[in-house]
Amino acid sequence: MTLPDEAAMRLEALLGSRLSRGAADRDHHALSESFHRAPPPDAVAWPESAEDVAEIVRICAAARVPVIPWGTGTSLEGHALATQGGVTVDLSRMDKVVDIRAEDMQASVQPGVTREALNTELRATGLFFPVDPGANASLGGMASTRASGTTAVRYGTMRDNVLGLQVVLADGRIIRTGSRAAKSSAGYDLTGLFVGAEGTLGIVTELTLRLHGQPEQVAAAVCSFDSLEHAVECVSATIQSGIPMARIEFVDALTARAFNLHSGSNMPETPHLMVEFNGSPGAVREDAQMFGEIAAEFGAQGFDWATTAEDRARLWRMRHGAYHACLALRPGATGVVTDVCVPMSHLPAAVAAAAKDIRDSGLIGPIVGHVGDGNFHSQILVDPGSEAEIATAKAIAVRMAERALQVGGTITGEHGVGIGKRGMMAAEHGDAWQVMGTIKAALDPQNIMNPGKLVPDRN
């Protein structure tokens, strides 16, 4: 236990029943969506305000106790695990929509608000928040991991849609970054620094978000291809043609099989693209026709159009459920999940090479991707008790990352670094990784903010 009794008593005086040292709560916060595991934290705190968070941090800083922010626990690289003990700060009770400014197309929210809850609040305004990583993640967690998802090809990632933040620093100070203005030239981009920092520099306690107008018309479809290469080459050709896709998703034959087993669908067990078009009725018709012509050149078959909101929701629910659907391909397995992002010109070769590596290993490893921006994922199914299988899967993930770097890509386009990708950061960033460590040391000299993640160990 790294939490001294005196610090625990101060936290209990502050939070009362909103602090737990019970095994069930601690064990729940030691879980990860993927294979990553760590010992449970020493305690779990549930703040309800920025002032609560600031006082928690001050108490922990005085005792040099690690502080680990927790959103909904959907991250895949062990971002929220207490690898060095300490206090997990569960932000789920900070779930208020603070302000909606429809005329400015902005909203301010607490970090525990989920993307689905925000969009429910926005229904009457004609606006929506577009970043959709699949899971109903918290917006604070999405900012901290710089999340993206299925709609990033059109609407961008969290980096593009967070205008400002309120953050609690490692010494308990509460600061604000950014502004409500459309742009600013005033100083360092501190908002950009904290978006993607994974809780290593501070804890996000409020976000100002950019909203978008709900499209007048939406059309979605799924189509099959006879080969992985043809499907991915179709994506490259579509993006190069300038068609403004709202979503263009790839799933391989194994994933199609998983959908059939899990969702009762009747998809051919071949690679597929799932696409969506947003805009005016005329623009949607034109975009869909142009895509259909390109897809036909690559042998696309069986276009199945989702013409109602219910049909579209069912289509994207199936895609978003791919992780759990694919787990059923090997009952009892866990997933070694990884993602990379490459320049579009290198996407077909990168996906094909990853698929070959997985086939050659003898493991089951479905591939899906937000391929409209060069980002794809593999979910390699392993026996959680087999060190050999886990090692094989990790080696495949490393080779995927190395190939991405060789063509100017990145080791992760969406999942983030956490503990899973930390060993690859020097290869991607060189001396710049040490600069990240210097920034961390300046803002968190005691190394209490989510230690053991993202940046180098201190000497």
C-alpha positions as CSV (number, residue, x, y, z in Angstrom):
1,M,0.0,0.0,0.0
2,T,1.4,3.4,-1.0
3,L,-1.4,5.4,0.6
4,P,-0.3,6.5,4.2
5,D,-2.9,6.4,6.9
6,E,-2.7,10.1,7.4
7,A,-3.4,10.8,3.8
8,A,-6.3,8.3,3.8
9,M,-7.8,10.0,6.8
10,R,-7.6,13.4,5.1
11,L,-9.3,12.0,2.0
12,E,-12.0,10.3,4.0
13,A,-12.6,13.6,5.8
14,L,-13.0,15.3,2.4
15,L,-15.0,12.7,0.6
16,G,-16.8,10.6,3.2
17,S,-18.4,7.6,1.5
18,R,-17.0,8.8,-1.9
19,L,-13.7,7.3,-0.9
20,S,-13.4,3.5,-1.0
21,R,-10.6,1.2,0.2
22,G,-12.7,-1.8,-0.3
23,A,-11.5,-4.7,-2.4
24,A,-14.4,-4.8,-4.8
25,D,-14.1,-1.2,-5.8
26,R,-10.3,-1.4,-6.0
27,D,-10.4,-4.6,-8.1
28,H,-12.9,-3.1,-10.5
29,H,-10.5,-0.3,-11.2
30,A,-7.7,-2.8,-11.9
31,L,-9.4,-4.1,-15.0
32,S,-8.7,-3.3,-18.6
33,E,-10.7,-3.9,-21.8
34,S,-7.7,-5.7,-23.3
35,F,-5.1,-8.1,-21.8
36,H,-3.3,-5.4,-19.7
37,R,-3.5,-5.9,-16.0
38,A,-2.0,-4.3,-12.9
39,P,-2.5,-4.5,-9.2
40,P,-5.5,-2.6,-7.8
41,P,-5.1,1.0,-6.6
42,D,-4.9,1.6,-2.9
43,A,-8.1,3.6,-2.9
44,V,-10.8,4.9,-5.3
45,A,-12.1,8.5,-5.0
46,W,-15.3,9.9,-6.6
47,P,-15.0,13.7,-6.8
48,E,-18.0,15.8,-7.8
49,S,-16.3,19.1,-8.6
50,A,-13.0,20.6,-9.7
51,E,-12.4,21.7,-6.2
52,D,-12.8,18.1,-5.0
53,V,-10.2,17.0,-7.6
54,A,-7.8,19.8,-6.6
55,E,-8.0,18.9,-2.9
56,I,-7.5,15.2,-3.6
57,V,-4.4,16.0,-5.7
58,R,-3.1,18.4,-2.9
59,I,-3.4,15.6,-0.3
60,C,-1.8,13.0,-2.6
61,A,1.0,15.4,-3.5
62,A,1.8,16.1,0.1
63,A,2.2,12.3,0.6
64,R,3.8,11.7,-2.8
65,V,1.0,9.3,-3.7
66,P,0.2,8.6,-7.4
67,V,-3.1,9.9,-8.8
68,I,-4.7,8.0,-11.7
69,P,-7.7,9.5,-13.5
70,W,-10.5,7.1,-14.6
71,G,-13.3,7.8,-17.1
72,T,-15.3,4.8,-18.1
73,G,-12.4,2.3,-18.3
74,T,-12.8,1.6,-22.0
75,S,-9.2,2.4,-23.0
76,L,-7.2,-0.4,-24.6
77,E,-3.6,0.3,-23.7
78,G,-3.8,0.2,-19.9
79,H,-4.0,4.0,-19.6
80,A,-5.9,4.0,-16.3
81,L,-4.2,1.2,-14.4
82,A,-2.5,2.0,-11.1
83,T,0.8,0.4,-12.1
84,Q,2.5,2.0,-9.0
85,G,-0.4,2.0,-6.6
86,G,-2.0,5.2,-5.4
87,V,-5.5,6.7,-5.7
88,T,-7.7,6.2,-8.7
89,V,-9.8,9.3,-9.3
90,D,-13.1,8.1,-10.8
91,L,-14.7,11.1,-12.6
92,S,-18.0,9.4,-13.4
93,R,-20.0,11.5,-11.0
94,M,-18.7,14.7,-12.7
95,D,-21.3,14.2,-15.4
96,K,-23.0,17.5,-15.9
97,V,-23.5,19.4,-19.1
98,V,-22.4,22.8,-17.9
99,D,-23.6,25.0,-20.8
100,I,-24.8,24.7,-24.4
101,R,-24.2,27.7,-26.6
102,A,-26.0,26.8,-29.7
103,E,-25.4,30.1,-31.4
104,D,-21.6,29.5,-31.0
105,M,-21.9,25.8,-31.8
106,Q,-20.2,25.0,-28.5
107,A,-20.8,23.1,-25.3
108,S,-19.0,23.0,-21.9
109,V,-19.2,19.7,-20.0
110,Q,-17.7,18.0,-17.0
111,P,-15.3,15.1,-17.8
112,G,-17.7,12.3,-16.8
113,V,-20.3,13.2,-19.5
114,T,-20.3,10.5,-22.1
115,R,-20.6,11.2,-25.8
116,E,-24.0,9.6,-26.0
117,A,-25.3,11.6,-23.1
118,L,-24.1,14.8,-24.7
119,N,-25.8,14.0,-28.0
120,T,-29.0,13.2,-26.2
121,E,-28.9,16.7,-24.6
122,L,-28.2,18.3,-28.0
123,R,-31.1,16.7,-29.9
124,A,-33.4,19.7,-29.8
125,T,-30.6,22.1,-30.9
126,G,-29.9,20.7,-34.4
127,L,-26.3,20.2,-33.3
128,F,-24.3,17.1,-32.4
129,F,-20.8,16.1,-31.2
130,P,-19.3,13.9,-33.9
131,V,-16.3,12.1,-32.4
132,D,-17.3,8.5,-32.2
133,P,-14.7,6.0,-30.9
134,G,-17.4,3.2,-30.7
135,A,-17.5,2.8,-26.9
136,N,-19.7,5.2,-25.0
137,A,-16.6,6.7,-23.5
138,S,-16.4,9.7,-21.2
139,L,-15.5,13.0,-22.9
140,G,-12.7,13.6,-20.4
141,G,-11.2,10.3,-21.2
142,M,-11.6,10.8,-25.0
143,A,-9.7,14.1,-24.7
144,S,-7.0,12.6,-22.5
145,T,-6.3,9.8,-25.1
146,R,-6.9,12.1,-28.1
147,A,-9.6,9.7,-29.3
148,S,-11.0,9.6,-32.8
149,G,-13.1,6.9,-34.4
150,T,-15.5,6.2,-37.3
151,T,-16.3,9.8,-38.1
152,A,-12.7,11.3,-38.0
153,V,-12.3,11.2,-41.7
154,R,-14.9,14.0,-42.0
155,Y,-15.1,15.7,-38.6
156,G,-11.6,15.2,-37.2
157,T,-10.4,13.8,-33.8
158,M,-10.6,15.2,-30.3
159,R,-7.6,17.4,-31.1
160,D,-9.8,19.2,-33.6
161,N,-12.9,19.5,-31.5
162,V,-11.7,20.5,-28.0
163,L,-11.5,24.3,-27.8
164,G,-10.5,24.7,-24.2
165,L,-10.1,22.8,-20.9
166,Q,-10.1,23.2,-17.2
167,V,-7.3,21.2,-15.7
168,V,-6.1,20.4,-12.2
169,L,-2.3,20.3,-12.1
170,A,0.0,18.2,-9.9
171,D,0.3,20.8,-7.2
172,G,-3.5,21.3,-7.0
173,R,-3.7,24.5,-9.1
174,I,-6.8,24.8,-11.3
175,I,-6.1,26.4,-14.7
176,R,-8.0,27.1,-17.9
177,T,-6.6,26.7,-21.4
178,G,-7.9,27.9,-24.7
179,S,-10.9,30.2,-25.1
180,R,-14.4,30.3,-26.7
181,A,-13.1,32.2,-29.7
182,A,-12.7,30.4,-33.0
183,K,-8.9,31.0,-33.0
184,S,-6.2,32.5,-30.9
185,S,-2.5,33.5,-31.2
186,A,-2.0,34.1,-27.5
187,G,0.8,32.0,-26.3
188,Y,1.5,28.2,-26.1
189,D,-1.3,25.8,-27.2
190,L,-1.8,24.4,-23.7
191,T,-5.1,22.8,-24.8
192,G,-3.2,20.8,-27.4
193,L,-0.7,19.8,-24.7
194,F,-3.3,18.3,-22.4
195,V,-5.3,16.6,-25.2
196,G,-3.6,13.3,-25.5
197,A,-1.5,13.6,-22.3
198,E,-3.3,10.6,-20.9
199,G,-3.5,12.1,-17.4
200,T,0.3,12.4,-17.0
201,L,0.2,16.2,-16.7
202,G,-3.0,16.9,-15.0
203,I,-6.7,15.9,-14.6
204,V,-9.2,17.4,-17.0
205,T,-12.2,18.7,-15.0
206,E,-14.1,20.6,-17.7
207,L,-14.1,20.7,-21.5
208,T,-15.3,23.3,-24.1
209,L,-16.2,21.4,-27.2
210,R,-16.9,22.3,-30.8
211,L,-20.3,21.2,-32.1
212,H,-21.5,20.5,-35.6
213,G,-24.8,20.8,-37.4
214,Q,-26.8,17.7,-37.8
215,P,-26.8,16.7,-41.5
216,E,-29.9,17.2,-43.5
217,Q,-29.6,13.7,-45.1
218,V,-27.7,10.6,-44.0
219,A,-27.2,7.4,-46.1
220,A,-25.2,4.4,-45.1
221,A,-24.3,1.1,-46.9
222,V,-22.2,-2.0,-46.6
223,C,-20.7,-3.8,-49.5
224,S,-18.4,-6.9,-49.9
225,F,-15.2,-7.5,-51.8
226,D,-13.5,-10.7,-52.9
227,S,-10.2,-9.8,-51.3
228,L,-8.7,-7.6,-48.6
229,E,-6.5,-5.9,-51.1
230,H,-9.4,-4.8,-53.3
231,A,-11.4,-3.4,-50.4
232,V,-8.5,-1.3,-49.1
233,E,-7.4,-0.2,-52.5
234,C,-11.0,1.0,-53.0
235,V,-10.7,3.1,-49.9
236,S,-7.5,4.8,-51.2
237,A,-9.1,5.5,-54.5
238,T,-12.2,6.9,-52.8
239,I,-10.3,9.3,-50.6
240,Q,-8.1,10.4,-53.5
241,S,-11.2,11.2,-55.5
242,G,-12.3,13.8,-53.0
243,I,-15.6,12.3,-52.1
244,P,-16.5,13.8,-48.6
245,M,-17.1,10.5,-46.7
246,A,-18.6,10.8,-43.3
247,R,-17.4,7.3,-42.4
248,I,-15.6,4.6,-44.4
249,E,-14.8,1.5,-42.3
250,F,-13.1,-1.7,-43.2
251,V,-13.8,-5.1,-41.7
252,D,-12.1,-8.3,-42.8
253,A,-13.6,-11.8,-43.4
254,L,-13.1,-12.9,-39.8
255,T,-14.9,-9.9,-38.5
256,A,-17.8,-10.5,-40.9
257,R,-18.0,-14.0,-39.5
258,A,-18.0,-12.6,-36.0
259,F,-20.9,-10.3,-36.9
260,N,-22.9,-13.2,-38.3
261,L,-22.4,-15.2,-35.1
262,H,-22.9,-12.3,-32.7
263,S,-25.5,-10.2,-34.3
264,G,-27.4,-12.7,-36.4
265,S,-26.5,-10.9,-39.6
266,N,-26.1,-12.7,-42.9
267,M,-23.0,-11.1,-44.4
268,P,-20.8,-12.9,-46.9
269,E,-17.7,-14.0,-45.0
270,T,-15.5,-11.8,-47.1
271,P,-14.0,-8.3,-46.5
272,H,-16.5,-5.5,-46.4
273,L,-16.6,-1.7,-46.4
274,M,-19.2,0.2,-44.3
275,V,-19.7,3.7,-45.6
276,E,-21.8,6.8,-44.7
277,F,-22.6,10.0,-46.5
278,N,-23.8,13.2,-44.9
279,G,-25.2,16.4,-46.5
280,S,-28.1,17.7,-48.5
281,P,-30.2,15.1,-50.3
282,G,-28.7,16.0,-53.7
283,A,-25.1,15.9,-52.4
284,V,-25.7,12.5,-50.7
285,R,-27.1,11.0,-53.8
286,E,-24.2,12.3,-55.9
287,D,-21.6,11.1,-53.4
288,A,-23.2,7.7,-53.1
289,Q,-23.3,7.3,-56.8
290,M,-19.6,8.3,-57.2
291,F,-18.6,5.9,-54.5
292,G,-20.6,3.1,-56.1
293,E,-18.8,3.6,-59.4
294,I,-15.4,3.5,-57.7
295,A,-16.3,0.4,-55.6
296,A,-17.6,-1.4,-58.7
297,E,-14.1,-1.0,-60.3
298,F,-12.7,-3.0,-57.4
299,G,-15.3,-5.7,-57.6
300,A,-17.7,-4.6,-54.9
301,Q,-20.9,-6.6,-54.6
302,G,-24.1,-6.8,-52.6
303,F,-24.6,-3.1,-51.7
304,D,-27.0,-3.1,-48.7
305,W,-28.3,0.3,-48.1
306,A,-29.5,1.4,-44.6
307,T,-32.3,3.7,-45.5
308,T,-33.8,4.5,-42.1
309,A,-32.3,5.8,-38.9
310,E,-33.0,2.5,-37.2
311,D,-31.2,0.6,-40.0
312,R,-28.2,2.9,-39.8
313,A,-28.1,2.6,-36.0
314,R,-28.1,-1.2,-36.4
315,L,-25.3,-1.1,-38.9
316,W,-23.0,1.1,-36.7
317,R,-23.9,-0.8,-33.6
318,M,-22.7,-3.9,-35.2
319,R,-19.4,-2.2,-36.2
320,H,-18.9,-0.7,-32.8
321,G,-19.6,-4.1,-31.2
322,A,-16.8,-5.7,-33.3
323,Y,-14.4,-6.1,-30.3
324,H,-16.8,-8.2,-28.2
325,A,-18.1,-10.0,-31.3
326,C,-14.6,-11.0,-32.3
327,L,-13.8,-12.3,-28.8
328,A,-16.5,-15.0,-29.5
329,L,-14.5,-16.4,-32.3
330,R,-12.3,-18.0,-29.7
331,P,-14.3,-18.5,-26.5
332,G,-12.3,-17.8,-23.3
333,A,-9.7,-15.7,-25.2
334,T,-8.6,-12.2,-24.5
335,G,-7.5,-9.7,-27.1
336,V,-4.0,-8.3,-27.7
337,V,-5.4,-5.2,-29.5
338,T,-3.2,-2.7,-31.4
339,D,-3.6,0.0,-34.0
340,V,-1.4,1.9,-36.3
341,C,-1.9,4.8,-38.8
342,V,-0.1,5.2,-42.1
343,P,-0.2,7.6,-45.0
344,M,-3.0,6.6,-47.4
345,S,-0.7,5.6,-50.2
346,H,0.8,2.9,-47.9
347,L,-2.5,1.6,-46.5
348,P,-3.1,-1.4,-48.7
349,A,0.4,-2.8,-48.2
350,A,0.3,-2.2,-44.5
351,V,-3.0,-4.0,-44.0
352,A,-1.9,-6.9,-46.2
353,A,1.4,-7.3,-44.3
354,A,-0.4,-7.3,-41.0
355,A,-2.8,-10.0,-42.2
356,K,0.1,-12.2,-43.4
357,D,1.9,-11.9,-40.1
358,I,-1.3,-13.0,-38.3
359,R,-1.9,-15.9,-40.6
360,D,1.7,-17.1,-40.4
361,S,1.5,-17.1,-36.6
362,G,-1.4,-19.5,-36.5
363,L,-3.4,-17.2,-34.3
364,I,-6.9,-15.7,-35.0
365,G,-6.6,-12.0,-35.5
366,P,-9.5,-10.0,-37.1
367,I,-8.6,-6.6,-38.7
368,V,-10.9,-3.6,-38.8
369,G,-10.1,0.0,-39.4
370,H,-11.2,3.6,-39.7
371,V,-9.4,3.3,-43.0
372,G,-10.5,6.7,-44.4
373,D,-7.6,8.3,-42.5
374,G,-5.2,5.3,-42.8
375,N,-5.9,3.9,-39.3
376,F,-6.5,0.2,-38.8
377,H,-6.6,-2.2,-35.9
378,S,-5.9,-5.8,-35.2
379,Q,-7.4,-7.9,-32.3
380,I,-5.2,-10.9,-31.9
381,L,-7.0,-13.5,-29.8
382,V,-4.9,-15.3,-27.3
383,D,-5.2,-17.7,-24.4
384,P,-4.8,-15.4,-21.3
385,G,-2.8,-18.1,-19.6
386,S,-0.4,-18.6,-22.5
387,E,2.7,-16.5,-22.2
388,A,3.9,-17.9,-25.6
389,E,0.7,-16.7,-27.4
390,I,0.8,-13.3,-25.8
391,A,4.5,-12.9,-26.7
392,T,3.7,-13.9,-30.3
393,A,0.8,-11.4,-30.5
394,K,2.9,-8.6,-29.0
395,A,5.7,-9.4,-31.6
396,I,3.1,-9.0,-34.4
397,A,2.0,-5.7,-33.0
398,V,5.6,-4.5,-32.8
399,R,6.1,-5.4,-36.5
400,M,3.0,-3.5,-37.5
401,A,4.3,-0.4,-35.7
402,E,7.7,-0.8,-37.2
403,R,6.3,-1.0,-40.7
404,A,4.2,2.1,-40.0
405,L,7.2,4.1,-38.9
406,Q,9.2,3.0,-42.0
407,V,6.6,4.7,-44.2
408,G,6.2,7.9,-42.1
409,G,3.2,6.6,-40.0
410,T,2.7,6.4,-36.3
411,I,2.6,3.5,-33.8
412,T,-1.0,4.5,-32.7
413,G,-3.6,6.6,-34.5
414,E,-6.3,6.2,-32.0
415,H,-5.7,3.9,-29.0
416,G,-2.9,6.0,-27.4
417,V,0.2,4.9,-25.6
418,G,-0.6,4.0,-22.0
419,I,1.6,1.1,-21.0
420,G,1.1,-1.0,-24.1
421,K,2.9,1.3,-26.6
422,R,5.3,3.0,-24.3
423,G,8.2,0.8,-25.5
424,M,7.8,2.1,-29.0
425,M,7.8,5.8,-28.3
426,A,11.6,6.3,-28.7
427,A,11.5,4.7,-32.1
428,E,8.8,7.1,-33.2
429,H,10.0,10.3,-31.6
430,G,13.7,10.0,-31.0
431,D,15.0,12.9,-28.8
432,A,11.5,14.4,-28.8
433,W,10.4,11.7,-26.5
434,Q,12.9,13.0,-23.9
435,V,11.5,16.5,-24.4
436,M,8.1,15.1,-23.5
437,G,9.7,13.8,-20.3
438,T,11.1,17.2,-19.6
439,I,7.7,18.8,-19.9
440,K,6.3,16.1,-17.6
441,A,9.1,16.8,-15.0
442,A,8.3,20.6,-15.1
443,L,4.6,20.2,-14.5
444,D,4.8,17.2,-12.2
445,P,8.2,17.2,-10.5
446,Q,7.1,14.5,-8.0
447,N,5.9,12.2,-10.8
448,I,2.5,11.5,-9.2
449,M,0.2,12.1,-12.2
450,N,-0.5,8.7,-13.7
451,P,3.1,7.6,-13.5
452,G,4.6,4.8,-15.6
453,K,2.7,5.9,-18.7
454,L,3.5,7.7,-22.0
455,V,6.8,9.4,-21.1
456,P,10.3,8.0,-20.3
457,D,11.2,6.8,-16.8
458,R,13.2,9.4,-14.8
459,N,16.8,8.7,-14.1
